[in-house]
Amino acid sequence: MTTIPNAIDLLKNLSGVEFPANKQELIRAARERKASKDIIKALETLPDHEMFDDPSDVTEALTTRR
């Protein structure tokens, strides 16, 4: 099971992302910001074809996937 990242760490690593954004855009932004492996792994669990309107959508999607 993937660990849900701390919301503050997640937000820090998604700063500058233009929303709406898809999974690949979120992963790319997190990698550019040298996000931890846990954050990258969590983002990889997001649905492939979903668009996220803002960081809270990302957090909600991650917490409901437990």
Secondary structure, DSSP 8 states (H G I E B T S, - for coil): ------HHHHHHHTTT--SSEEHHHHHHHHHHTT--HHHHHHHHTS-TT-EESSHHHHHHHHHHT-
